[in-house]
Every structure is written in C-alpha cells, then in structure tokens.
Amino acid sequence: MRGVFEPHERLKVEHLVQFYGVGHSPIREAILLMSESGLVVHEHQKGYRVAPVSLADYDDVLAVYQRLYKLAIEMAIDLADDEWEERVVVQLHRASKAKVVEPDGEPEAREQWQRAYWEFHGALVSGCRSPLLMQLLGDIGFRLERYVNLFAEPSEGRRSADGEVLGMHRAIVDALVARDKGRAVAVIDDYFAASQPVRNAIKERLRSSLTAKRGRKHAD
C-alpha cells in the first residue's frame, strides 16, 4: 500500500523476510491477506506479484468506494445511537490533532497520520453495522491509498494542512449528530468533489507512467 514495491513486481518470500526482518509465516500470511484485498495477485506457476495499476482500475475502485461509502453513512444514520455518535466525535478530535505528513514524508510518520484518518472514517462507517460492507470499504480504501502513495505529489497533500479537510469532516459529523441524511450525503459529495483536482493529477501521472513503461517495453 505504501508503494515500496513497484506494480507487477514479483514478491519473493526470502527477499521479503530479509527486507522486513520477520519470519516466513508472517510474510506468507501477509501475502495471502493482501491477495484477498486485491493488492497482490497470484499467477499460475509464477507465484505472487504486486497488483498492476491502470486507469480503468483506478476509476473503477474510486467509483465503487464512493458509492459504498455513502451507502454506509446512510445506513449508519438510520441505525444511529449515542454510542456511535460519541465514537465518531472522539475519533474526529484525535484526527484533528494528527500532524499532516505528505506523500514524500517519512513512511512511518505518514502511516500514523493516515491511520488517524482511517480510524475516523472507520468510526463513521461502523455505524452501518454491516461487517461485509466495512470489509469492502477497507479493502477498496487500501487500493485507493496505494494510488495516492504511488502517484500523488507532496503539494497535493497540503489541502489537509490548511484545515479544509478537517472542516468538511466536522460538517459531516454535524450532519450525523443532527441525523440529517440528506445533508450528510451532500457534504460527502462536496468532500469528494473538493479532491477531484488531486485525483486528476494522480491520473495524469499514472497515464504518463504507463506510457513510459510501454515505451521501454517496445524499445526492448
């Protein structure tokens, strides 16, 4: 998900054991888990590779994630209770204190920042009370984050630093507390729309990367 390994790169267990300094069993378990979420693919008689990237895959994953996210929020509001509301407010407070770390920052620090926001969004969708829907959102979310880590530029993370994202998160929570489903969905649509320039830039760099790889392949 961090983008440490290139798309379609072969994953050799021995190399991963040395790279991460852990045993064979945890590596094999991790590969199996990532294959279930679509981050790793298995090729017959060739083993496992990092999942490839494509414009079609990015568009598909993004569209499905946005639809499922709004569905989860609508279900959560229908089933809302005080315990869920408190959980969401607490996670928003924690996320607001997380230090923004941009894509070129120290990987461990960026992962901590990402985790704070994942936990906030996880608290939001947990109100849907559907383990299947939450698992789907988690798996698809990891696939989206891989595109960000691979193709986003540092400057594209600064929208979080100036408080715009935090302001939208607070607006979502306000709508949830008011049990206003229509308002919540409208704010989420605004939230997705505000990040469209970032997604366009990711797609442009993805397109350039794929074109360059095709050029090298033809040259060989």
N, C-alpha and C positions, 0 to 999 in steps of 0.2 A: 504493500500500500504506500510506503514511503517513496517508492520509485528507486530504491537502491539497485535493483536488478532490472535490466532492460526488458521491454516486451519481447516475448518469444525466446528469451534466454533459457537455456537448459538448466534445470536445477539438479545438481549432483549432491547427493546426501553427504558424501565425505567432505566436499568443499564447504557445505553449509555448517557441518559440525565444527570445522576449524574456524569458519568465519564468525560464528556466534558463540563458540566455546561451550557448547552443550552436548548432551549425548545423542545417540542415533534415534532413540524412541521419541523424544520431544520433537525432533525435526520431522520425522515421518508423520507424527500426529498433526503437526502444524501444516504440512503439505496437504494432508487429507482435508483438513478444515478449510484451507484456502481454496481447494478444488471445489468444495461444496458451495462456496460463495462466488465462484467464477473468477477468482484472482489467479488461479493456476489451472492449467489444462493438462490432460493426460493424452499422450499419443501412443498408439499400439506399438509395442516393441521398442519404443524410443524413450519411455519414461515421462517425467513431468517437465513442463516448461511454464514460464511466466505467461499469463494470458496475453494474446496480442491486443493491439489497440486499433481502433478505426473510427472514422467519423460516424458511420452508421451505428456502431455500438454506443458511442458517447451520446448521440441523440436519443437512442432507444432507452438507455439506462436513465438518462435525465428525465425524459417524459414520464416513464413509469414511476420513478421516485416521486416526482411532484404530485402525480395523481394519488399515489398511495399515502403520501404524507397528509394531503388534505382530507382524504378519507379517514385516516386515523384521528385527525383533530376533530372532525365532525362526530365520529363515534365517541371520542373522549368527552365532548361536551354533552352528548346525550346521556352519558353514564357518569357525569361529573359528581364528585363528592368532596367534602372538605379535606380529606386526607390527600387526595390527588392535587388539589389546589395548593395546599401547603408545600407539597413536594416540589411542585413547579416553581413556586416563589423562592424557595430555598436554593434550588439549582440556578435560577436566574441570578440571584445575589452572588453565588460563587463564580459563575461565568463572568459577571461584570468585573470581578477582581482579578481575573486571569490576565496575565501580561501577553499582549499580542506578539506572536513570533511569525515572521513572514517565511515564504517557501524556501528561501536560501539560508534561513537561520539554522541554529544548532538543532539537529534532528530530535534529540530527546526533549529539548525545551519546547519545540514546536508540537511534539506529540502531546505534551502535558497541556498546552493551550487548546489543541484540538479536542483532547479528552474532556476538558471543561465544557466545551460547547456541545460535544456529543452527549454528555450526561444531561445537559439542559434539554436538548431536543429529545433525548430518550425519556426524560420525565414527562415531557409534553405528550408524546405518543403513547406512553404507558397507560394513559387513561382509557385507551380504546379497549383494553383488557383482552386483546387478541394476541396470543403468543406467536401465531403464524404471521400475522401482519407485522408485528415488531421484528421478527426474524428477517422477513423480506426487506423491510426498510433498512435494517442493519447491514445486510449483505450488499444491497444495492448502494447504500451510502458509502461503504468501503470502496466499491468500484468507482464511484464518482470522485472520492478523495484521491484515488490513485492518479486520475487525470489531472487533478489540481497539482499534486506533487510533481508530476512529470512535466507539465506544460505551462503552469502559471508563473508569472514573473513577480518579483518581490513587491513592486509598486502596486500590484493588483490586490495585495492584502491590506493596504492602508485604509481602505474604507472602514474596516473594523476599528482601527485606531481612533478615528475621529468621532466615534460614537454613533454612526448611522445605523450599523447593525444592532447595536445594543438598544437603540431607540425603537427599532422595529420589534425586537424581542419583547421589550416592555409593552408595546402596543398589542402584541399577540396575547401576552399574559393578561392584560387589562380586559381584552375581549373574552378570554376564557373565564376570568373571575365574574364577569357580567353574564356569563352563559349566553353570549351573543354569537351564535354560529355564523351568521352572515357576515358580521364584522370580522370575525376571526379569519374566515376564508379570504375576505377582501384584503386584509393586512398581509396574509401569507402570499397572495398573488402579487402584492406590491413588493414584498420581500424578494420573491423570485425575479420580478422584473428589474429590480434595482441592481441585481448581479448579472444581468444579461450582457453588459459590456465585457465583464470578466470571462463569461462563457464564450463570447465571440472571439476574444483574444486567444483563449485556450484552443478553440477550434482552428484558428488560423495557424498557430504554431504546430498543432497536430497535423494539419494538412501539409505544412512545409516539411515536417519530419518524415511523413510518409512518402512525399515526393522525392526527397533526398535519398531515402532508402531504396526506392525503386530505381533511381538513377545509378546508385552504386551497384545494385544487382545487375543492371544491364551492362554496366562497364566491365563487370567481372566475366 
